[in-house]
Amino acid sequence: MTVRQTVGYVGLGAMGGALAQHLTRGFDLRVLDRNPAAIAALEAKGALGMTSGAALGAVCQVVVLCLPRSSDVRAALFDAGGLAEGMAAGSLVIDQTSGVPAQTAAIAAELAARGILMLDAPVSGGVPAAAAGKVTIMASGPDAAWAKGAAVLEGISDKVFRCSDRVGDGQALKLVNNAIGMGFRVAALELVALGRKAGLGLAPMVDRLNAGQAANFTTRHMLAGLVEGQSTTNFALSLMAKDLGEAMALGLASGAALPFTGAARGLVQTGLAVLGPDAKLDDIIGLTGQLAQVQMRGDGGSDPELLVLIETGVLVGNVIAVSECIAMGRRFGLPADQMARILNVGSAWCAVSDMILPALAKGVVPDLPVSLGQAAAALSALASLSAQIGTPFTLPGIALAFVQEAVRLHGAEASLGCLTFGFEDQSTPG
């Protein structure tokens, strides 16, 4: 008879609960959460609820946490009655929190002093992907920890990647991932609001965006869901604000400029102020429409010239969102080849990054199917239209400024790929 490994899971919120449920198959799962209903839901699937961290840690060889913040992870581990009181030397902590890399590295050092191993392994892809076992897991940590924890992570998802042997790098990569995704999300929403106020139907815009190189995770999921009248995520807007704030802090510490990320964070903070602390990420759609004074969902025309302009604008937004965040990751010390391997399978996916990421990993300019002159002309036309009809043009405006400067440096006939080198000297090792 095979003895099943005992694994603990702490933090059974929307994401943690979706992840933890998979461990009821193949493991003896013990769970802990402040919400009794969350524990009961996992017990109904075969888990056993515990009453304290110390009690859970005492019976588990591996303990996984998914909590709102790194400070919550520290408290769960080291407060009185916490996990570390019960965990034995040689056991393993896996932190799936979207946390702060430096804080997580410090936690790992304190655990190591007790003989306890650690991996950080945040996820990307949203709650539906987590529930389906398809979420992207970005893990990092030493070889001994990986050897002990890989099977547990593979029990949660079939998309598990180890990006380095340095604890905290997985969380840094998650910040890169979320900043990319939110940057192109806000840029696309502003341009869709512009199109709607100019008379375009939502469906023709989404169809056009998803048919070509402008497609991204937002157009394929959030906007496609909006066409069908469906929400695609219940992720808290406050947590996205937290993640973008931590991305900004990482960029400042690394000397990387993040204009797209900063502007996206501004809209998220505005959303929290206007919509309240219980707002969800999908509520950004309505907020963008409110700022533009237009309904985001609805029928309308399909003017081919305007559709091309919006497609080009979204494409440029994708390029900038990816490029500025890759530069941040490189400056932090994340390997370029690992970013290229991992980022394109989660919520940072966009069609053009299939060309950008491999090129940046090699330190060469990507050859993109749009020239700088074409991009400048499209964004200039959209800026003029936005001013005429009265819509936000924050992130597309930043994109226009970058493209205009790139035209001055490289000429209008140069590939839009030249824009990727405006953020960092890509010959930097990494």
Secondary structure as UniProt FT lines:
FT   STRAND          6..10
FT   HELIX           14..20
FT   HELIX           21..24
FT   TURN            25..26
FT   STRAND          28..32
FT   HELIX           36..43
FT   TURN            44..46
FT   STRAND          48..49
FT   HELIX           53..59
FT   STRAND          62..65
FT   HELIX           70..78
FT   TURN            80..81
FT   HELIX           83..86
FT   TURN            89..90
FT   STRAND          92..95
FT   HELIX           101..113
FT   TURN            114..115
FT   STRAND          117..120
FT   STRAND          123..124
FT   HELIX           127..131
FT   TURN            132..133
FT   STRAND          136..140
FT   HELIX           143..156
FT   STRAND          159..164
FT   TURN            167..168
FT   HELIX           169..197
FT   TURN            198..199
FT   HELIX           202..211
FT   TURN            213..214
FT   HELIX           218..222
FT   HELIX           223..227
FT   TURN            228..229
FT   HELIX           237..254
FT   HELIX           259..275
FT   TURN            277..278
FT   TURN            281..282
FT   HELIX           283..292
FT   HELIX           304..332
FT   HELIX           336..342
FT   HELIX           343..345
FT   TURN            346..348
FT   TURN            351..352
FT   HELIX           353..362
FT   HELIX           372..389
FT   HELIX           394..410
FT   TURN            412..413
FT   HELIX           416..422
FT   TURN            426..427
//
